[in-house]
Amino acid sequence: NNSSPYYSTMAFLVRKGNPKQIKDWDSLLRDDVKIVFPNPKTSGNGRYTYLAAEGFWQQKNGKNSAKTQEQMKKFLSNVAVFDTGGRGATTSFIDRGLGDVLISFESEVNNIRNEYGADDYDVIVPASNILAEFPVARVDKNTEKNGTQAVADAYLTFLYSPAAQTKMAQFNYRVTDPDVMAANKGHFPPVTLFKVEDQFGSWSEVMTSRFNSGGEFDTLMAQGR
């Protein structure tokens, strides 16, 4: 599993009753919908959101489609505020009341809803979405220096155990243990996930083409003003 014992995808947090009837990525292109998510140039959360949206429209329109570029431009123009990180975006949506939908990791969106009031918010998980992996690894030079190789190995092994997988699922992460996922299938809506690497190339390529200074994000933002 690419060294990832658990994973997530992107989800929408909307106000109770979903007054704007937001259903999927296409809903976010409407003129009456305002979006909140972190700035992709400063937030990994924001980068996954950006790529999830672009990947969705690429799969509908074909790669290198001019229509996808227009949809991304409209998507970005509907953003009410770009905070530097996920916590700031949550504050803008919850405390400041900005926007109609907050986009974040599915795990984070559900945790926010549980923290701020399940009776006040609904969660929507688009059926076509991106795979957000959270890899773990032992760094040999560190464990050798500190004599912690055994405990590091034990911890990594534990993350794949049924007990740890169950605990992570309770905190709204999808996990790699099929039995644990089956036991929690009512909690995680079915999704079709694509990988960043399959859709866009390596993360190094993605950062250069989209999020570095003068990349696609900067270009679309300038065009949308």
HURA-V107055 format. One record per helix or strand. SS is the DSSP state (H for helix, E for strand). FROM is the first residue (numbers start at 0). TO is the last residue. Records with the same first field share a line. If there is no record, write none. Layout:
SS: FROM-TO  FROM-TO
This chain:
E: 5-7  9-14  34-35  78-80  100-104  120-123  127-129  131-132  173-174  191-193
H: 24-28  43-60  65-76  85-93  105-115  139-145  148-158  161-169  177-182  195-199  202-210  215-223
